Amino acid sequence: MDVYRIEKSRIPVIVTLAHGEELAGDMFVQGYAALHYGPERPTDILNDQREYFPLALSETETLLISKNSVREVNALSSSRDDWRLLPAWRQQQLEVRLTGGAICSGTVDLVVPAEDARLIDFLNKTPEQFLTVLTSEGTRLINRRFIVSVRPLD
């Protein structure tokens, strides 16, 4: 074993590119995260400052994907709590419309100061490129560049 190698796990995802092509593969995550307790998550990778991430299409083929070309990443999660980064001030049910006509309905955690707890404040002030939406099918990480509109459902 290489002492300089960082041990990583694989998380199955479906990456939808800007033009609609879907790539099924695995993202690589570490057993620990730099900014929170617990293992690294795909949302950590997509929202960090690196412009590319590896996506394993098979045991022998890996693509380096530009985050700017990703419309969304769908990660099937065993537990909604696996994806929570911080305790939310409140949760918001919403519908997100994307370029190309895709619609995603689910819940976002509004992690903002109490004075900015409105959905519009959260959307305008969050620095993250990918919005984490928890759905009944899993977790969808949506590139904010491809969001056309957001409608609160509660």
C-alpha positions as CSV (number, residue, x, y, z in Angstrom):
1,M,0.0,0.0,0.0
2,D,1.3,3.5,-0.9
3,V,1.7,5.5,2.3
4,Y,0.9,8.7,0.4
5,R,-2.4,7.4,-1.0
6,I,-5.6,8.8,0.5
7,E,-8.1,6.1,1.2
8,K,-11.5,6.9,-0.4
9,S,-14.9,5.4,-0.7
10,R,-17.1,5.5,-3.8
11,I,-20.6,6.9,-3.9
12,P,-22.9,6.1,-6.8
13,V,-24.3,9.1,-8.6
14,I,-25.9,10.2,-11.8
15,V,-24.4,13.4,-13.2
16,T,-26.5,15.4,-15.6
17,L,-24.5,17.7,-17.8
18,A,-25.6,21.1,-19.1
19,H,-26.8,19.6,-22.5
20,G,-28.8,16.9,-20.8
21,E,-26.4,13.9,-21.1
22,E,-26.5,11.6,-18.0
23,L,-23.4,9.9,-16.7
24,A,-23.8,7.1,-14.2
25,G,-20.7,6.6,-12.1
26,D,-19.0,6.9,-8.7
27,M,-17.7,10.0,-6.9
28,F,-14.8,9.5,-4.6
29,V,-15.1,10.7,-1.0
30,Q,-12.7,10.6,2.0
31,G,-13.6,9.2,5.4
32,Y,-13.3,12.6,6.9
33,A,-14.3,16.1,5.8
34,A,-12.3,19.3,6.2
35,L,-15.2,21.6,7.2
36,H,-17.6,19.4,9.3
37,Y,-17.7,16.3,11.4
38,G,-18.0,13.0,9.6
39,P,-17.2,11.7,6.2
40,E,-16.8,13.9,3.1
41,R,-20.0,14.1,0.9
42,P,-20.5,14.9,-2.8
43,T,-21.8,18.3,-1.8
44,D,-18.4,19.1,-0.2
45,I,-16.6,18.2,-3.4
46,L,-19.0,20.1,-5.7
47,N,-18.9,23.2,-3.5
48,D,-15.1,23.4,-3.0
49,Q,-12.9,25.7,-5.0
50,R,-11.5,23.0,-7.4
51,E,-12.9,23.3,-10.9
52,Y,-12.9,19.5,-11.7
53,F,-13.8,16.3,-10.0
54,P,-13.2,12.7,-11.0
55,L,-16.1,10.5,-11.9
56,A,-15.4,6.7,-12.2
57,L,-17.5,5.3,-15.0
58,S,-16.1,1.8,-14.4
59,E,-13.2,0.2,-12.6
60,T,-10.9,1.2,-15.4
61,E,-12.4,4.4,-16.8
62,T,-12.5,7.8,-15.0
63,L,-13.5,11.1,-16.4
64,L,-12.4,14.5,-15.0
65,I,-15.7,16.5,-15.0
66,S,-15.8,20.3,-15.1
67,K,-18.2,21.5,-12.4
68,N,-19.3,24.4,-14.6
69,S,-20.7,21.8,-17.1
70,V,-22.7,20.0,-14.5
71,R,-26.5,20.8,-14.3
72,E,-27.1,18.5,-11.3
73,V,-25.9,15.4,-9.5
74,N,-28.4,12.9,-8.2
75,A,-27.0,10.8,-5.3
76,L,-29.1,8.1,-3.8
77,S,-28.7,8.4,0.0
78,S,-29.7,5.9,2.6
79,S,-30.5,8.6,5.1
80,R,-31.6,12.2,4.7
81,D,-29.5,13.0,7.8
82,D,-26.4,11.9,6.0
83,W,-26.6,15.1,3.9
84,R,-27.3,17.7,6.5
85,L,-24.2,19.9,6.9
86,L,-25.4,22.0,9.8
87,P,-28.5,22.3,11.9
88,A,-31.0,24.3,9.9
89,W,-32.7,27.4,11.1
90,R,-35.6,26.0,9.3
91,Q,-36.5,23.7,6.4
92,Q,-38.3,24.9,3.2
93,Q,-40.3,22.8,0.8
94,L,-39.8,24.0,-2.8
95,E,-39.9,23.3,-6.5
96,V,-36.9,24.1,-8.6
97,R,-37.2,24.6,-12.4
98,L,-34.0,24.1,-14.4
99,T,-33.0,25.0,-17.9
100,G,-34.1,22.2,-20.2
101,G,-37.4,21.9,-18.4
102,A,-36.4,19.6,-15.5
103,I,-38.3,20.1,-12.2
104,C,-37.1,19.1,-8.8
105,S,-39.3,19.2,-5.7
106,G,-37.9,18.7,-2.2
107,T,-36.6,20.2,0.9
108,V,-33.7,22.6,1.5
109,D,-32.2,23.4,4.9
110,L,-32.0,27.2,5.3
111,V,-28.8,27.6,7.2
112,V,-28.7,31.4,7.6
113,P,-28.9,33.9,10.4
114,A,-32.4,34.4,11.9
115,E,-32.7,37.8,10.3
116,D,-32.1,36.3,6.8
117,A,-34.3,33.2,7.2
118,R,-36.4,33.9,4.1
119,L,-35.9,31.7,1.1
120,I,-34.9,34.6,-1.1
121,D,-32.3,35.7,1.4
122,F,-30.9,32.1,1.5
123,L,-30.8,31.9,-2.3
124,N,-29.2,35.3,-2.7
125,K,-26.6,35.0,0.1
126,T,-25.4,31.4,0.1
127,P,-22.0,31.2,-1.5
128,E,-22.3,27.5,-2.6
129,Q,-22.5,26.8,-6.3
130,F,-24.6,23.6,-5.8
131,L,-27.9,23.7,-3.9
132,T,-28.7,20.6,-1.9
133,V,-32.3,19.4,-2.3
134,L,-33.5,16.4,-0.3
135,T,-36.1,14.5,-2.2
136,S,-38.0,11.3,-1.6
137,E,-35.7,9.6,-4.2
138,G,-32.5,10.8,-2.8
139,T,-30.3,13.9,-2.7
140,R,-30.1,16.2,-5.8
141,L,-27.2,18.7,-6.0
142,I,-28.3,21.4,-8.4
143,N,-25.9,23.8,-10.0
144,R,-27.4,27.3,-9.3
145,R,-26.3,28.4,-12.8
146,F,-29.0,26.2,-14.3
147,I,-31.9,27.2,-12.0
148,V,-34.6,29.1,-13.8
149,S,-37.0,29.6,-10.9
150,V,-37.7,28.5,-7.4
151,R,-41.2,28.3,-5.9
152,P,-41.9,27.7,-2.2
153,L,-44.4,24.9,-1.6
154,D,-45.2,25.7,2.1
